[in-house]
Amino acid sequence: MTNNGAISGSINGLTTTSYSVPAGYTTGGTVSLTSDIEDALAAI
């Protein structure tokens, strides 16, 4: 099985709505939501 080390990614809620974690071992990591969606909703 592949050793992927630490994984991180981000989604903006507008054009990027998901993040696929690759198969294999990881040492952990983060997936975070950027403020793009908050900014878009605040403009409504």
Sequence and secondary structure as in RCSB ss.txt:
>XXXX:A:sequence
MTNNGAISGSINGLTTTSYSVPAGYTTGGTVSLTSDIEDALAAI
>XXXX:A:secstr
  B  SEEEEE SSS       SSB   EEEEE THHHHHHHT 
